[in-house]
Amino acid sequence: MAKPALKRLPDWGARFAAEMDRQRREPFSWGKNDCALGLAAGAVLAITGVDLGSEWRGRYVSTAGARRALHKAGFSSLSGLLGSLLPAHEHPDRADVGDIGVIAADGPLKEALCVVDVSSLIVITELGHGRRPREDMLRAFKVG
């Protein structure tokens, strides 16, 4: 699968801020509003107008289901899936606001996706949106 050509929209900053506000009002839901399909795909859609999560929505409803869907698609990790869709930064320190990062996580996936903000990472858990230090990011992928 070729990586889609993503370009940031002229008003991406306002769109990104509005999307993060919208997401904070939505409850966490596997397969709908989780780290991949809510947080990361929502950020990419707001910034570029391209929905990278459309093929994945509704394919799982639990963390175990997410792992099965990932493996069924031929990926052993969220990093692998993200690397098939977005170009990787040489080092996470090079990530810009709106780029997508990978952090270590508990559970069967062992990773979670985050969105880079000015001074921290935006994350989502069953408790909702939160923040983590940028130093927690293991890998980063460029959005547009």
N, C-alpha and C positions, 0 to 999 in steps of 0.2 A: 504494500500500500504506500503510495507516494504521500509525502507530507503536504497538507494543504498550504497554499500560499496565503499567509495571513498578513493583513496590513491594519494598523491601528486607524480607527476612524478619527476624523478631525476633532470631534467632541468626546473622545474616549474617556477623558478624565471625569467629566460630569456623568457620563453613562456608567462608568465604573463605580463612582460614589453612590449613585442611585441604586445600582444593583446590590452593593453591600448593605445599604439601608433596607432594601426589600428582603434580602436574605435573613437579616437579623429578626425580622418579624415572622419568618416561616419556621415551624418546628422541624427538628432533625427527622429525616426519614430515609432509610436505606433504599437505594434505587431511585430516589427522587431528589432529596435535599441532603446529600451526604458530602463528603470531602471531594468526591470526583464529579458527581452529576449536579450538585447544587453549587458548591463553592467554586471549584476550578472551572467547570464548563460554563457556569453562569458568568464568571469573570471574563472568560475568553469571548463569550457571546456579546457581552456588553462592550468590550474593548474593540472587537473586530467585526461583529455582526455574523460570525460563523459559529454554528452550534456543533461542537465536537462531541457532545453527549447524546445526540439524537438516537443513534443506533443502540445505546446502552440503557436508556430509560425503560423501566418496567421489566428488565431482565432478571432482577433479583430484589429481594426484600429483607435480606439479613447479611451480616458480615460473611457468614459461610457461603451464602448464595453469591455474594460479590466475588469471593475467591473462586468459586466454581465457574462463574461467567468469564472471569479473567483467564483462567486456565483453558476453558473451552475455546476461547478466542486465540489461544496460542501464546499467552503471556504468562510469565512466572512471577511478575511483579507489576505494581503500578508504575514504577520507573520505566520498565520495558514498554508498557503501553504508551506512556507519555512520550518516550523517545521515538516512538513510531509516528507521532503526531506533530511534535514540536522540536525545533533544534535545541540542543543542549548548550548551556553556557560552559565555558572552559572551567569556571570555578563559580560556586554559588555567590561569592562576593560581587560578581559582575551583574547580578540580577537587578532589574529595574522594577519600579512600581507596576503592578499588574502581571508580572511574570509568575509562572507557576513553579512551586518548589515541592520537594519531597522531604519529609521528616520521618524519623523512626516512630513507630507506634506499637502498642500492645495488640494482641489478637492475631488471628490467622494471616492477615495481610502483611504484618510487620512494618508497613509503611502507611503514611497518610499524605494527602496532598494539602498544600497550603497556597496562599496567595501572598506575594511580596507587597508590603506597604513601605512607606517612607523609612520608618525606623524599626519595624518589627514584621512578624508574619501573622497573617489572618488565618485562623484555623476554625474548624467546626467539629463539634463532638455532639453526643446525645444531649448535652446540656446547652448547646447553642454555639454562637460565635465566641471566639476567644483570641488571645494573643500569645505568641511565643517569640523569644528572641531570634533575631536573624541568624545567630550562630548555630541554632538547632537545624538549619537547612543542610541536608546532605547533598542534594543536587538541585539544579535550577534549569528551567526551560523557558526559552524566549517566546513571548506572545507578540507577534507583529513586529 
